[in-house]
Amino acid sequence: MSLLKTIDTNPSHPPRESGPLPERLIAGNPIFKTWAQDVARAETVHTGVWEATPGETRSIKGETFEFCHILAGLVELTPDGGEPVVYGAGDSFVMKPGFVGVWKTIETVRKIYVTVT
């Protein structure tokens, strides 16, 4: 097993397609595509590429830490009780455990993600 993993930002294998949980959907009809690329540390660390079409959902991280690097598109995140923050291609951010807010995909977004639970 190699301890070096390159993340393929344009994977050739088919993604897993899904959508938001009905209770988390705020607006639109977003479609999510996930290209899982690595799992480590007893399946507590997940890495891959994720894409979403425009829409608005409730984001609830619970005990999960998530690092995101935006490859394309535009999103607006509004933490509960906070101000909206817009992220686009080239931007990186972290949603820490306990984050709750609104994830609004303005333009179809593609990101690299690393989650730790």
N, C-alpha and C positions, 0 to 999 in steps of 0.2 A: 504494500500500500504506500503510495506516494504521499508525502507530507506537504506537497505543493499542488495547489488546484487552480487552474486557469478557468475563469468564468467566461463562458461563451455567450456574448451579448446577442447573437443571432443564431440560436440553436436550430439545428436541422430536424431534431426529433419533435414529434407533435406535443403540444402542451396539454395540460389538464385544464379543461374549461369549467368555469363555475360562475356563480353570481353571488351577490350579497344575501345574507340571511334576510328573510322578509321583514323581521322586526328591526333590522338595521338600515333598510332602504329608506332614504329621505326623498330623493327625486331621480328621475330618469330610469333607464334600464341598463345599467352598466354590465358589461361582460368581462370577466376576469380570465386571464390566461396565465398559467404558471408552468415554468420550465424548471423543475427542481434539478439541482446539479450536484449537490453534496449534502451528506448528513454525517455528523460527527458527535463525539462525546456522548455515547449512549443515546443517540437520537435527540439530544437537547439543542444542537446547533444545526440550523438548516440554511443553505445558501442556494441562490438561483436567480432567475429573472422572472419578473412579474409584469403584466400589462393589464391596463383597464381602459375601457371606453368611457366617454363622459357620463357623469352621474354623480350623485351625492349620497354618501353613506355615513353611518355612525361608526367611528373607530374606537374600539375598546381593547386595549392591550393586555389588561389583566396582569399576569406575572411575566409577560414576554417583553424582552428588550429587542428593538428592531433598528438596525442601521439600514438606511436607504441611500442609493446614489441614482439620481435621475439621469437616464440616458436620452430620453426624448419626451416631449409633451409638457404639460403645465398642470400643476395641482395647487390647491389652496387648502391649507390645514388650519382649523380653528379650534384650539384647545378650549374645553369648557371654561368659561370665565376669562378667556384670553382674547387676544387680537388675532385676526387672520394673518397667515404667513404664506406667501406664494413661492413655490419652488419650480424651477425649470431645468432644462438640460444642463448638466455640469454641476448642479447643486447636490449637496449631501446633507443629511440630517439624521437625528436619532429620536425615536419615540421610546421613552423609558417606561419601565413597568409602572402601571397605574395611569398611563395616558388615556384620556377620554376626550373625544372631540368629534369634529366633522371633517371628513375627507371628501373634498370636492374635486373631481377630475374635470378640468376645464377643456383640455385637449388630450386625446388619447395619450396615456403615459406609459412609458416602459422604464423599469428600474431594476437595478441589482439590489437584492435584499440579503441580509444576514439576520436571522432571528436566533435568540438564545432564550430558552425557557428554564 
